[in-house]
């Protein structure tokens, strides 16, 4: 066994910029266009929404497609600095067949493709929400695979409005649109979660935690900050990714 040396003084931080970033927003705010302007970023388009932007992009219809793309990325020596999942909301849906395969290999689901699928139609219709356990395993494994393809991953998602109650009053809070525990797992593994919204001719990426929006960040330069990530100027759209990725 290797001898463990206990630290005697504080160890300096080894990272500044987020390795795993989540960006979520309402539809048509400009997430894909923003990603298209990030240098050396490959957009994995799971939602068929990149037709109108010039970008490094590939459409991904199935998880099998993703594996073929990943194999080629590895074969070519990992040429991309960033890979964007656009969107994780769509990826969740595409992971259902993966969840069914995982379930079919278990003792409980060995007859899934013979009778179970005919009975329930979809693994998420299993009694007592049992199918969601397998969906969590599926999407977690797929995202872990994507993380092996580039040093920095950007997970893009849609917003979901949820009703909360505080001090007897109800209010709406914006959150990442994913199913139950899947959202908590993915969020806990991220370094920063930003809510993107438009204000005038600017797009704001909000990392400031509040009752209204579920977001936040570990890196000091993003924590509790609201960053103008893009703005319309006389020369055209200007993006400010250097305020997020500072190294």
Helices and strands as residue ranges (DSSP letters): E 20-25, H 31-36, E 41-45, E 56-59, H 63-75, E 82-86, H 88-94, H 96-104, I 112-116, H 117-120, G 123-125, G 127-129, H 131-146, E 152-166, E 169-176, H 180-188, E 192-199, E 202-206, E 216-217, E 226-233, E 236-239, G 241-243
